[in-house]
Amino acid sequence: MDDESIEKFIRQDLLDFGGYAASKSPEILKSGIKGSLEGIIKLDANENPYGCSVKVNRALADYQGINIYPDSGQKELRKQLQEYTGVAAEHIVASAGSDQLIDLILRLFINPGDEVINCVPTFAMFQFFVKLNWGTVVEVSRDEEFHVNIAAIKAAITNKTKLILLATPNNPTGTITPREDVLEIIETGLPVVIDEAYFEFSGETAAPLVGNYKNLMVLRTFSKWAGLAGLRIGYGMFPQKIAEYLLRIKEPYSVNVAALVAVTETLKDTNVLMDRVKTVNDERERLYCMLKEIKWIKPYPSKANFILCSVLKGRAKELQQKLEERGVLVRFFDQPFLRDSIRISIGKPEENDILIEILKELEEDSNDQ
Ligand SMILES: *Cc1c(COP(=O)(O)O)cnc(C)c1O
């Protein structure tokens, strides 16, 4: 059988599925870049420039239980997360990154053709998982400053709507949705997912509301603030009924033992980690001011660990490539609502300085022409 005939067995709706344009891993970078990896400034995936807690590294080096499956019920982990979030353990479910919870939620709610409201531009994994789970994405666009339009969300609701997805702070725009807007969305009565991947940076959360509503789900992750992106650990806070269903349909061992160790140690070291979060927030404001001074770049205010910028002159793709040649990685977008844009994750102060230096040089180069 040749390659083409096998395709008739594959889901028709996936034949033109675009996948997700993921950031480049260090292994891939190594093969594509001339110099050493040491000098690379990685500002393309909102990772933590300071790494994880040193307690995590130490505990993992000593850990003896890798040959044993983790607890599928996540008993200890959910207790720890209860302590951290203030939300009772029965409401909490953890997963291999919060990405996996987005998938599980869609699997739980979506029948083929059901509609999911998505406030674009936003995190690309939302539409990825909606499509993968036979859902139909209904896009409601944000305004020019990337704030959500509550009236438009309500107007988009039909009898097929099963979920409303909302990231706050939003990725890649950095926009916060204020509490009163979140409440209005929850009060539609539809299942609502609030993705708070950047909560520790913004300090704003809907978590305390979880106990009060039967339709509110709040997602969090250790990937960004705690520097555990590579270990894949996220969690959500749900109405108890939904948490029970999610635990039933999730792969039993999706949270690996290394991630369990890492969370335990991370939660012993929150003072250090939150100091770093504060440093990143301070750096974000400093970088924002410096970007504002560059005439051909328009940075948008952000409450997360990155800044979205419109590239007003020339093309964002070109800029991204020029930065890459100089060893600085950023994320570029060219799609509806995000024409010629780059997203810059906040690095260490010295890394942000190098970025700004290069941008200024590029400006001079183009003035010379
Ligand atoms: C990074 C990110 C996530 C995914 O985090 P993981 O826990 O690493 O899967 C989820 N939502 C948003 C908006 C993000 O930016």
The ligand as an SDF file (V2000), in Angstrom:
LIG
                    3D

 15 15  0  0  0  0  0  0  0  0999 V2000
    2.0510   28.6120   27.9610 C   0  0  0  0  0  0  0  0  0  0  0  0
    0.5620   28.6060   27.9890 C   0  0  0  0  0  0  0  0  0  0  0  0
   -0.1570   27.4620   28.3590 C   0  0  0  0  0  0  0  0  0  0  0  0
    0.4530   26.1010   28.4200 C   0  0  0  0  0  0  0  0  0  0  0  0
    1.1580   25.8120   29.4590 O   0  0  0  0  0  0  0  0  0  0  0  0
    1.6550   24.3230   29.7210 P   0  0  0  0  0  0  0  0  0  0  0  0
    1.2810   24.1230   31.1280 O   0  0  0  0  0  0  0  0  0  0  0  0
    3.1170   24.3900   29.4780 O   0  0  0  0  0  0  0  0  0  0  0  0
    0.9530   23.3760   28.7990 O   0  0  0  0  0  0  0  0  0  0  0  0
   -1.5280   27.5210   28.4550 C   0  0  0  0  0  0  0  0  0  0  0  0
   -2.1820   28.6460   28.1680 N   0  0  0  0  0  0  0  0  0  0  0  0
   -1.5320   29.7530   27.7850 C   0  0  0  0  0  0  0  0  0  0  0  0
   -2.3240   30.9780   27.4730 C   0  0  0  0  0  0  0  0  0  0  0  0
   -0.1530   29.7610   27.6650 C   0  0  0  0  0  0  0  0  0  0  0  0
    0.4690   30.8510   27.2140 O   0  0  0  0  0  0  0  0  0  0  0  0
  1  2  1  0
  2  3  1  0
  2 14  2  0
  3  4  1  0
  3 10  2  0
  4  5  1  0
  5  6  1  0
  6  7  2  0
  6  8  1  0
  6  9  1  0
 10 11  1  0
 11 12  2  0
 12 13  1  0
 12 14  1  0
 14 15  1  0
M  END
$$$$
